[in-house]
């Protein structure tokens, strides 16, 4: 996986998410019988997401209805379809 070079990826998260991650790490560490580190957890998530995205990109069949989790739009950000009874739609 590695070519001998390391790069740093850093970002900030809010306190609530940080506490949820810490609680998850404690639970998983107890379940595994060894300490699960933040680094190990985040790298695992990134690798899992990239593998899923790569499988989807390599798939010859188009994605069915809906966008993937990385493509989802926030609520209210998209355009709304006009109804057929809308006078503005009829005059266009």
MOPAC internal coordinates of N, CA, C and O (Angstrom, degrees):
PM7 1SCF
backbone

  N    0.0000 0     0.00 0     0.00 0    0    0    0
  C    1.4504 1     0.00 0     0.00 0    1    0    0
  C    1.5245 1   111.32 1     0.00 0    2    1    0
  O    1.2310 1   120.08 1   144.64 1    3    2    1
  N    1.2928 1   117.46 1   -35.36 1    3    2    1
  C    1.4514 1   119.36 1  -175.19 1    5    3    2
  C    1.5232 1   111.11 1  -105.39 1    6    5    3
  O    1.2310 1   121.26 1   -30.57 1    7    6    5
  N    1.3154 1   115.20 1   149.43 1    7    6    5
  C    1.4601 1   120.52 1   178.82 1    9    7    6
  C    1.5263 1   111.03 1  -104.90 1   10    9    7
  O    1.2310 1   120.24 1  -165.38 1   11   10    9
  N    1.3320 1   117.14 1    14.62 1   11   10    9
  C    1.4513 1   121.02 1   179.67 1   13   11   10
  C    1.5167 1   114.01 1    93.37 1   14   13   11
  O    1.2310 1   120.23 1   167.67 1   15   14   13
  N    1.3231 1   117.17 1   -12.33 1   15   14   13
  C    1.4619 1   120.68 1   178.66 1   17   15   14
  C    1.5190 1   108.78 1  -103.31 1   18   17   15
  O    1.2310 1   120.81 1   -40.92 1   19   18   17
  N    1.3056 1   116.06 1   139.08 1   19   18   17
  C    1.4629 1   120.95 1   177.20 1   21   19   18
  C    1.5153 1   109.55 1  -115.30 1   22   21   19
  O    1.2310 1   121.01 1   -36.85 1   23   22   21
  N    1.3138 1   115.68 1   143.15 1   23   22   21
  C    1.4662 1   122.58 1   176.24 1   25   23   22
  C    1.5100 1   107.50 1  -124.48 1   26   25   23
  O    1.2310 1   120.33 1   -24.76 1   27   26   25
  N    1.3120 1   116.98 1   155.24 1   27   26   25
  C    1.4550 1   121.94 1   179.95 1   29   27   26
  C    1.5150 1   109.84 1  -102.58 1   30   29   27
  O    1.2310 1   121.43 1   -45.74 1   31   30   29
  N    1.3163 1   114.87 1   134.26 1   31   30   29
  C    1.4525 1   122.49 1   175.55 1   33   31   30
  C    1.5199 1   105.57 1  -122.44 1   34   33   31
  O    1.2310 1   120.00 1   -63.87 1   35   34   33
  N    1.3305 1   117.60 1   116.13 1   35   34   33
  C    1.4584 1   120.75 1  -176.68 1   37   35   34
  C    1.5221 1   109.98 1  -130.80 1   38   37   35
  O    1.2310 1   121.06 1   -37.47 1   39   38   37
  N    1.3306 1   115.57 1   142.53 1   39   38   37
  C    1.4529 1   121.27 1   177.69 1   41   39   38
  C    1.5172 1   108.50 1  -157.71 1   42   41   39
  O    1.2310 1   120.95 1   -20.11 1   43   42   41
  N    1.3099 1   115.79 1   159.89 1   43   42   41
  C    1.4562 1   120.97 1   178.55 1   45   43   42
  C    1.5144 1   109.78 1  -103.72 1   46   45   43
  O    1.2310 1   121.14 1   -31.98 1   47   46   45
  N    1.3339 1   115.43 1   148.02 1   47   46   45
  C    1.4575 1   122.13 1   176.08 1   49   47   46
  C    1.5143 1   108.45 1  -130.37 1   50   49   47
  O    1.2310 1   120.36 1   -18.69 1   51   50   49
  N    1.3411 1   116.91 1   161.31 1   51   50   49
  C    1.4530 1   118.56 1  -179.52 1   53   51   50
  C    1.5287 1   110.65 1   -76.12 1   54   53   51
  O    1.2310 1   120.77 1   -18.31 1   55   54   53
  N    1.3089 1   116.13 1   161.69 1   55   54   53
  C    1.4569 1   122.96 1  -174.59 1   57   55   54
  C    1.5275 1   112.53 1   -59.19 1   58   57   55
  O    1.2310 1   120.14 1   140.11 1   59   58   57
  N    1.3282 1   117.33 1   -39.89 1   59   58   57
  C    1.4651 1   120.63 1  -178.61 1   61   59   58
  C    1.5281 1   111.31 1   -61.46 1   62   61   59
  O    1.2310 1   120.33 1   134.39 1   63   62   61
  N    1.3289 1   116.97 1   -45.61 1   63   62   61
  C    1.4558 1   120.35 1   178.32 1   65   63   62
  C    1.5234 1   110.76 1   -65.11 1   66   65   63
  O    1.2310 1   120.22 1   139.72 1   67   66   65
  N    1.3203 1   117.18 1   -40.28 1   67   66   65
  C    1.4612 1   121.24 1   178.89 1   69   67   66
  C    1.5253 1   110.75 1   -59.48 1   70   69   67
  O    1.2310 1   120.63 1   135.91 1   71   70   69
  N    1.3400 1   116.40 1   -44.09 1   71   70   69
  C    1.4638 1   120.02 1   179.98 1   73   71   70
  C    1.5313 1   111.23 1   -66.44 1   74   73   71
  O    1.2310 1   120.34 1   142.78 1   75   74   73
  N    1.3287 1   116.95 1   -37.22 1   75   74   73
  C    1.4701 1   120.24 1   176.93 1   77   75   74
  C    1.5256 1   110.65 1   -63.22 1   78   77   75
  O    1.2310 1   120.58 1   138.87 1   79   78   77
  N    1.3282 1   116.50 1   -41.13 1   79   78   77
  C    1.4633 1   120.76 1   178.69 1   81   79   78
  C    1.5232 1   110.01 1   -64.59 1   82   81   79
  O    1.2310 1   120.31 1   134.88 1   83   82   81
  N    1.3324 1   117.01 1   -45.12 1   83   82   81
  C    1.4649 1   120.29 1   178.90 1   85   83   82
  C    1.5238 1   111.04 1   -58.83 1   86   85   83
  O    1.2310 1   120.11 1   136.43 1   87   86   85
  N    1.3317 1   117.40 1   -43.57 1   87   86   85
  C    1.4630 1   120.97 1   179.71 1   89   87   86
  C    1.5256 1   110.13 1   -63.91 1   90   89   87
  O    1.2310 1   120.57 1   138.76 1   91   90   89
  N    1.3244 1   116.51 1   -41.24 1   91   90   89
  C    1.4667 1   120.51 1   178.57 1   93   91   90
  C    1.5232 1   110.13 1   -62.71 1   94   93   91
  O    1.2310 1   120.25 1   135.26 1   95   94   93
  N    1.3176 1   117.13 1   -44.74 1   95   94   93
  C    1.4588 1   120.74 1  -179.81 1   97   95   94
  C    1.5232 1   111.43 1   -61.06 1   98   97   95
  O    1.2310 1   120.26 1   140.97 1   99   98   97
  N    1.3272 1   117.12 1   -39.03 1   99   98   97
  C    1.4646 1   120.73 1   177.78 1  101   99   98
  C    1.5257 1   110.88 1   -64.53 1  102  101   99
  O    1.2310 1   120.58 1   135.15 1  103  102  101
  N    1.3476 1   116.51 1   -44.85 1  103  102  101
  C    1.4645 1   120.09 1   179.06 1  105  103  102
  C    1.5277 1   111.40 1   -63.07 1  106  105  103
  O    1.2310 1   120.62 1   133.65 1  107  106  105
  N    1.3408 1   116.42 1   -46.35 1  107  106  105
  C    1.4561 1   120.25 1  -179.33 1  109  107  106
  C    1.5215 1   111.72 1   -66.76 1  110  109  107
  O    1.2310 1   119.93 1   143.30 1  111  110  109
  N    1.3157 1   117.75 1   -36.70 1  111  110  109
  C    1.4634 1   120.77 1   177.38 1  113  111  110
  C    1.5239 1   110.03 1   -61.93 1  114  113  111
  O    1.2310 1   120.33 1   137.16 1  115  114  113
  N    1.3266 1   116.97 1   -42.84 1  115  114  113
  C    1.4654 1   120.92 1   178.29 1  117  115  114
  C    1.5274 1   110.23 1   -65.18 1  118  117  115
  O    1.2310 1   120.49 1   138.57 1  119  118  117
  N    1.3275 1   116.67 1   -41.43 1  119  118  117
  C    1.4630 1   120.57 1  -179.29 1  121  119  118
  C    1.5200 1   111.68 1   -66.41 1  122  121  119
  O    1.2310 1   120.39 1   138.72 1  123  122  121
  N    1.3341 1   116.86 1   -41.28 1  123  122  121
  C    1.4558 1   121.63 1  -177.20 1  125  123  122
  C    1.5265 1   112.84 1   -79.74 1  126  125  123
  O    1.2310 1   120.08 1   158.16 1  127  126  125
  N    1.3230 1   117.45 1   -21.84 1  127  126  125
  C    1.4640 1   120.77 1  -175.99 1  129  127  126
  C    1.5132 1   112.98 1    78.76 1  130  129  127
  O    1.2310 1   120.53 1  -164.46 1  131  130  129
  N    1.3207 1   116.59 1    15.54 1  131  130  129
  C    1.4700 1   122.71 1   176.28 1  133  131  130
  C    1.5204 1   107.75 1  -152.76 1  134  133  131
  O    1.2310 1   121.13 1   -19.64 1  135  134  133
  N    1.3339 1   115.45 1   160.36 1  135  134  133
  C    1.4611 1   119.24 1  -177.89 1  137  135  134
  C    1.5247 1   110.76 1   -73.18 1  138  137  135
  O    1.2310 1   120.94 1   -53.93 1  139  138  137
  N    1.3241 1   115.81 1   126.07 1  139  138  137
  C    1.4630 1   122.39 1   172.13 1  141  139  138
  C    1.5210 1   106.73 1   -95.37 1  142  141  139
  O    1.2310 1   120.34 1   -60.79 1  143  142  141
  N    1.3250 1   116.96 1   119.21 1  143  142  141
  C    1.4628 1   120.31 1  -176.42 1  145  143  142
  C    1.5241 1   111.52 1   -85.80 1  146  145  143
  O    1.2310 1   121.35 1   -20.13 1  147  146  145
  N    1.3310 1   115.02 1   159.87 1  147  146  145
  C    1.4693 1   119.95 1   174.91 1  149  147  146
  C    1.5233 1   109.93 1   -57.96 1  150  149  147
  O    1.2310 1   120.63 1   136.40 1  151  150  149
  N    1.3003 1   116.40 1   -43.60 1  151  150  149
  C    1.4681 1   121.08 1  -178.36 1  153  151  150
  C    1.5256 1   110.34 1   -60.30 1  154  153  151
  O    1.2310 1   120.49 1   131.23 1  155  154  153
  N    1.3103 1   116.67 1   -48.77 1  155  154  153
  C    1.4619 1   121.52 1  -179.92 1  157  155  154
  C    1.5316 1   110.76 1   -60.30 1  158  157  155
  O    1.2310 1   120.60 1   136.52 1  159  158  157
  N    1.3282 1   116.47 1   -43.48 1  159  158  157
  C    1.4603 1   121.96 1  -179.98 1  161  159  158
  C    1.5251 1   111.13 1   -62.41 1  162  161  159
  O    1.2310 1   120.13 1   128.93 1  163  162  161
  N    1.3266 1   117.36 1   -51.07 1  163  162  161
  C    1.4691 1   120.96 1  -176.99 1  165  163  162
  C    1.5246 1   111.30 1   -67.07 1  166  165  163
  O    1.2310 1   119.89 1   137.76 1  167  166  165
  N    1.3246 1   117.82 1   -42.24 1  167  166  165
  C    1.4647 1   119.72 1   177.86 1  169  167  166
  C    1.5251 1   110.89 1   -62.25 1  170  169  167
  O    1.2310 1   120.21 1   141.88 1  171  170  169
  N    1.3212 1   117.20 1   -38.12 1  171  170  169
  C    1.4594 1   120.45 1   177.23 1  173  171  170
  C    1.5215 1   111.40 1   -62.51 1  174  173  171
  O    1.2310 1   120.44 1   137.28 1  175  174  173
  N    1.3299 1   116.77 1   -42.72 1  175  174  173
  C    1.4616 1   120.37 1   178.40 1  177  175  174
  C    1.5221 1   111.64 1   -63.71 1  178  177  175
  O    1.2310 1   120.59 1   136.27 1  179  178  177
  N    1.3204 1   116.49 1   -43.73 1  179  178  177
  C    1.4624 1   120.71 1  -179.22 1  181  179  178
  C    1.5258 1   110.27 1   -63.77 1  182  181  179
  O    1.2310 1   120.32 1   133.21 1  183  182  181
  N    1.3307 1   116.99 1   -46.79 1  183  182  181
  C    1.4701 1   120.18 1  -179.91 1  185  183  182
  C    1.5198 1   111.20 1   -62.01 1  186  185  183
  O    1.2310 1   120.23 1   138.28 1  187  186  185
  N    1.3303 1   117.16 1   -41.72 1  187  186  185
  C    1.4647 1   121.74 1   178.91 1  189  187  186
  C    1.5311 1   111.06 1   -61.57 1  190  189  187
  O    1.2310 1   120.66 1   134.73 1  191  190  189
  N    1.3278 1   116.34 1   -45.27 1  191  190  189
  C    1.4673 1   120.68 1  -179.49 1  193  191  190
  C    1.5306 1   111.18 1   -66.37 1  194  193  191
  O    1.2310 1   120.40 1   139.09 1  195  194  193
  N    1.3263 1   116.84 1   -40.91 1  195  194  193
  C    1.4659 1   119.71 1   179.17 1  197  195  194
  C    1.5206 1   111.91 1   -66.43 1  198  197  195
  O    1.2310 1   120.31 1   138.94 1  199  198  197
  N    1.3329 1   117.02 1   -41.06 1  199  198  197
  C    1.4648 1   119.84 1   177.80 1  201  199  198
  C    1.5215 1   111.37 1   -62.34 1  202  201  199
  O    1.2310 1   120.49 1   138.53 1  203  202  201
  N    1.3373 1   116.67 1   -41.47 1  203  202  201
  C    1.4724 1   120.33 1   178.24 1  205  203  202
  C    1.5280 1   110.29 1   -64.54 1  206  205  203
  O    1.2310 1   120.07 1   137.87 1  207  206  205
  N    1.3232 1   117.47 1   -42.13 1  207  206  205
  C    1.4653 1   121.16 1   179.61 1  209  207  206
  C    1.5223 1   110.79 1   -65.75 1  210  209  207
  O    1.2310 1   120.40 1   140.60 1  211  210  209
  N    1.3380 1   116.84 1   -39.40 1  211  210  209
  C    1.4618 1   120.29 1   179.11 1  213  211  210
  C    1.5241 1   111.29 1   -67.63 1  214  213  211
  O    1.2310 1   120.07 1   140.14 1  215  214  213
  N    1.3396 1   117.48 1   -39.86 1  215  214  213
  C    1.4651 1   120.41 1   176.41 1  217  215  214
  C    1.5221 1   109.93 1   -61.59 1  218  217  215
  O    1.2310 1   120.51 1   137.68 1  219  218  217
  N    1.3244 1   116.62 1   -42.32 1  219  218  217
  C    1.4639 1   121.14 1   179.98 1  221  219  218
  C    1.5248 1   109.92 1   -65.16 1  222  221  219
  O    1.2310 1   119.89 1   138.66 1  223  222  221
  N    1.3135 1   117.82 1   -41.34 1  223  222  221
  C    1.4700 1   121.33 1  -179.74 1  225  223  222
  C    1.5287 1   111.00 1   -66.75 1  226  225  223
  O    1.2310 1   120.00 1   146.88 1  227  226  225
  N    1.3237 1   117.61 1   -33.12 1  227  226  225
  C    1.4607 1   121.75 1  -179.71 1  229  227  226
  C    1.5203 1   112.79 1   -82.19 1  230  229  227
  O    1.2310 1   120.25 1   167.47 1  231  230  229
  N    1.3284 1   117.13 1   -12.53 1  231  230  229
  C    1.4520 1   121.72 1  -177.36 1  233  231  230
  C    1.5204 1   110.02 1   -71.62 1  234  233  231
  O    1.2310 1   119.78 1   -49.86 1  235  234  233
  N    1.3506 1   118.03 1   130.14 1  235  234  233
  C    1.4669 1   120.10 1  -179.61 1  237  235  234
  C    1.5266 1   112.73 1   -73.97 1  238  237  235
  O    1.2310 1   120.15 1   160.01 1  239  238  237
  N    1.3347 1   117.32 1   -19.99 1  239  238  237
  C    1.4593 1   120.03 1  -178.21 1  241  239  238
  C    1.5182 1   110.18 1   -88.04 1  242  241  239
  O    1.2310 1   119.96 1   -43.31 1  243  242  241
  N    1.3411 1   117.69 1   136.69 1  243  242  241
  C    1.4649 1   119.91 1   178.15 1  245  243  242
  C    1.5179 1   110.96 1   -66.70 1  246  245  243
  O    1.2310 1   121.14 1   -29.11 1  247  246  245
  N    1.3016 1   115.42 1   150.89 1  247  246  245
  C    1.4709 1   122.08 1   177.47 1  249  247  246
  C    1.5101 1   109.36 1   -62.44 1  250  249  247
  O    1.2310 1   120.49 1   -41.55 1  251  250  249
  N    1.3292 1   116.67 1   138.45 1  251  250  249
  C    1.4658 1   119.31 1   175.86 1  253  251  250
  C    1.5186 1   109.11 1   -71.55 1  254  253  251
  O    1.2310 1   120.21 1     7.04 1  255  254  253
  N    1.3020 1   117.20 1  -172.96 1  255  254  253
  C    1.4671 1   122.94 1  -174.27 1  257  255  254
  C    1.5205 1   111.43 1   -50.82 1  258  257  255
  O    1.2310 1   121.08 1   -39.31 1  259  258  257
  N    1.3163 1   115.54 1   140.69 1  259  258  257
  C    1.4543 1   121.76 1   174.23 1  261  259  258
  C    1.5133 1   112.09 1   101.62 1  262  261  259
  O    1.2310 1   121.70 1   -22.15 1  263  262  261
  N    1.3165 1   114.35 1   157.85 1  263  262  261
  C    1.4530 1   120.96 1   178.91 1  265  263  262
  C    1.5147 1   109.35 1   -98.19 1  266  265  263
  O    1.2310 1   120.94 1   -23.38 1  267  266  265
  N    1.3299 1   115.82 1   156.62 1  267  266  265
  C    1.4598 1   120.57 1   175.75 1  269  267  266
  C    1.5155 1   109.78 1   -69.42 1  270  269  267
  O    1.2310 1   119.71 1   -12.29 1  271  270  269
  N    1.3326 1   118.16 1   167.71 1  271  270  269
  C    1.4576 1   121.02 1  -176.40 1  273  271  270
  C    1.5212 1   113.50 1   -61.38 1  274  273  271
  O    1.2310 1   119.92 1   151.15 1  275  274  273
  N    1.3200 1   117.75 1   -28.85 1  275  274  273
  C    1.4605 1   119.81 1   179.57 1  277  275  274
  C    1.5171 1   112.02 1   -82.05 1  278  277  275
  O    1.2310 1   120.45 1   167.81 1  279  278  277
  N    1.3373 1   116.74 1   -12.19 1  279  278  277
  C    1.4542 1   121.10 1  -177.66 1  281  279  278
  C    1.5193 1   112.68 1  -105.86 1  282  281  279
  O    1.2310 1   120.01 1   176.16 1  283  282  281
  N    1.3139 1   117.59 1    -3.84 1  283  282  281
  C    1.4626 1   120.76 1  -175.83 1  285  283  282
  C    1.5183 1   110.46 1   -63.12 1  286  285  283
  O    1.2310 1   120.76 1   -40.04 1  287  286  285
  N    1.3105 1   116.16 1   139.96 1  287  286  285
  C    1.4576 1   122.64 1   178.65 1  289  287  286
  C    1.5154 1   109.44 1   -94.65 1  290  289  287
  O    1.2310 1   119.49 1   -36.30 1  291  290  289
  N    1.3357 1   118.57 1   143.70 1  291  290  289
  C    1.4643 1   120.34 1   175.74 1  293  291  290
  C    1.5169 1   110.15 1   -61.57 1  294  293  291
  O    1.2310 1   121.03 1   -27.88 1  295  294  293
  N    1.3221 1   115.64 1   152.12 1  295  294  293
  C    1.4573 1   119.86 1   179.64 1  297  295  294
  C    1.5190 1   110.48 1   -57.65 1  298  297  295
  O    1.2310 1   121.14 1   -41.74 1  299  298  297
  N    1.3215 1   115.43 1   138.26 1  299  298  297
  C    1.4592 1   120.39 1   176.33 1  301  299  298
  C    1.5106 1   114.04 1    81.24 1  302  301  299
  O    1.2310 1   119.57 1  -179.50 1  303  302  301
  N    1.3388 1   118.43 1     0.50 1  303  302  301
  C    1.4610 1   118.70 1  -177.34 1  305  303  302
  C    1.5228 1   112.66 1   -91.01 1  306  305  303
  O    1.2310 1   120.55 1   163.40 1  307  306  305
  N    1.3180 1   116.55 1   -16.60 1  307  306  305
  C    1.4590 1   119.82 1  -178.04 1  309  307  306
  C    1.5110 1   111.52 1   -89.58 1  310  309  307
  O    1.2310 1   121.16 1    -9.16 1  311  310  309
  N    1.3159 1   115.39 1   170.84 1  311  310  309
  C    1.4585 1   119.11 1   176.49 1  313  311  310
  C    1.5100 1   108.75 1   -85.66 1  314  313  311
  O    1.2310 1   120.74 1   -32.83 1  315  314  313
  N    1.2962 1   116.20 1   147.17 1  315  314  313
  C    1.4574 1   122.04 1  -179.71 1  317  315  314
  C    1.5232 1   109.28 1   -95.87 1  318  317  315
  O    1.2310 1   120.04 1   -43.16 1  319  318  317
  N    1.3390 1   117.53 1   136.84 1  319  318  317
  C    1.4676 1   118.66 1   177.40 1  321  319  318
  C    1.5270 1   110.37 1   -68.11 1  322  321  319
  O    1.2310 1   121.06 1   -35.21 1  323  322  321
  N    1.3084 1   115.57 1   144.79 1  323  322  321
  C    1.4545 1   119.79 1   178.22 1  325  323  322
  C    1.5165 1   109.22 1   -84.36 1  326  325  323
  O    1.2310 1   120.77 1   -37.87 1  327  326  325
  N    1.3111 1   116.13 1   142.13 1  327  326  325
  C    1.4549 1   119.66 1   178.52 1  329  327  326
  C    1.5217 1   109.25 1   -78.64 1  330  329  327
  O    1.2310 1   120.87 1   -26.33 1  331  330  329
  N    1.3184 1   115.94 1   153.67 1  331  330  329
  C    1.4574 1   120.56 1  -176.28 1  333  331  330
  C    1.5189 1   112.17 1   -65.10 1  334  333  331
  O    1.2310 1   119.60 1   151.62 1  335  334  333
  N    1.3239 1   118.36 1   -28.38 1  335  334  333
  C    1.4671 1   121.71 1  -178.43 1  337  335  334
  C    1.5240 1   111.88 1   -82.38 1  338  337  335
  O    1.2310 1   119.94 1   179.33 1  339  338  337
  N    1.3419 1   117.72 1    -0.67 1  339  338  337
  C    1.4562 1   121.93 1  -178.36 1  341  339  338
  C    1.5307 1   108.95 1   -72.30 1  342  341  339
  O    1.2310 1   119.31 1   -59.53 1  343  342  341
  N    1.3469 1   118.91 1   120.47 1  343  342  341
  C    1.4642 1   121.12 1  -179.03 1  345  343  342
  C    1.5295 1   112.75 1   -58.73 1  346  345  343
  O    1.2310 1   119.93 1   147.21 1  347  346  345
  N    1.3314 1   117.74 1   -32.79 1  347  346  345
  C    1.4605 1   120.18 1   179.26 1  349  347  346
  C    1.5141 1   110.34 1   -65.48 1  350  349  347
  O    1.2310 1   120.14 1   145.08 1  351  350  349
  N    1.3161 1   117.34 1   -34.92 1  351  350  349
  C    1.4645 1   121.20 1  -179.65 1  353  351  350
  C    1.5236 1   110.14 1   -71.87 1  354  353  351
  O    1.2310 1   119.96 1   147.28 1  355  354  353
  N    1.3272 1   117.68 1   -32.72 1  355  354  353
  C    1.4471 1   120.87 1  -178.94 1  357  355  354
  C    1.5097 1   112.65 1   -73.44 1  358  357  355
  O    1.2310 1   120.04 1   149.13 1  359  358  357
  N    1.3173 1   117.53 1   -30.87 1  359  358  357
  C    1.4588 1   120.81 1  -177.24 1  361  359  358
  C    1.5178 1   112.88 1   -82.50 1  362  361  359
  O    1.2310 1   120.53 1   172.57 1  363  362  361
  N    1.3020 1   116.60 1    -7.43 1  363  362  361
  C    1.4902 1   119.81 1  -176.85 1  365  363  362
  C    1.5029 1   111.71 1   -75.74 1  366  365  363
  O    1.2310 1   120.10 1   180.00 1  367  366  365

